[in-house]
Amino acid sequence: MSFAFLLHVFQILAAVLLVALILLQVRTQGLGGMFGQGTTVFRVRRGLEKTIFQATIALGIIFILLSILSARFTSPA
């Protein structure tokens, strides 16, 4: 297995996990939030919701870094 292959595998895994975390965040806002009916009440993220939010940010950064590395180290076909 080459380094480029491992980068692609990790990038696919990061993408799938990132989509799952984003969908979990939308689900916690209720059904109205999906269709543009956001609430005007300010809420503080706590507990699991805060952990999911922070994990989404971290995974997004990891995905961007993997994309840059993949573009840098993958030779054009």
N, C-alpha and C positions, 0 to 999 in steps of 0.2 A: 504494500500500500504506500502510495506516494503522499507527500505532504499536501499537495493540491487536492487529492482525493479526500483526505481527512478534513481539510478546510471546507470542502463542499458538504460533507456529511454533517459537520458541526453547524454549518450555516443553515442547512435544512431543518435540523433539530431546533435551532434557535428560532427560526421562522414559525414553526408549528407551535412551539411553546408561547411565543409572543402573541400569536393570534388567539390562543386559548386564554391567555391572561387578559387580553383586551376584551374578549367576549364575556369573561367573568365580571369585568368592571361594568359593562353595559347592563348586564343582568341585575346587578345590585341597585341600579338606579330606577328600576321599575319599568313597566311596559310603556308608559307615557314618554319616558326619556328617549326611547328608540325612535319615536315618531315626531320628535321636535318639541314636545311639551315639557320643557325643563322646569324644574321648580325654582322659585326665586328665593328660597330659604337657604341661607349659608349654613353648610354643615362641615364639621371637622371630621376628617377620616380617622377612625380609631380601629384598633384590633386588626382583624383579618383584612379588612378593606384597605387599611394603611399598608400592610405588608404586601398585598397584591399590587397596590399602586407603586410602591418602591421597587418591587421585583420587575414590574413592567418597564420602569425607567432603566434599571440595570440591564435587563435583557435587550432592550432597544439599543443601548450603547454597545453591548457585546455583539449584537447583530451587525451594527455599522462597522465595527472594527473587523469582524470576520469578512465583511464584504470588501473592505479596503485591502485586507491581506490577500483575499482570493483574487482580486483584480491585479494585485501587484505580483503575485507568485505564480499565477496560471499563465502558461505560455499560449499565445494565440494559435489556433488550429490551422 
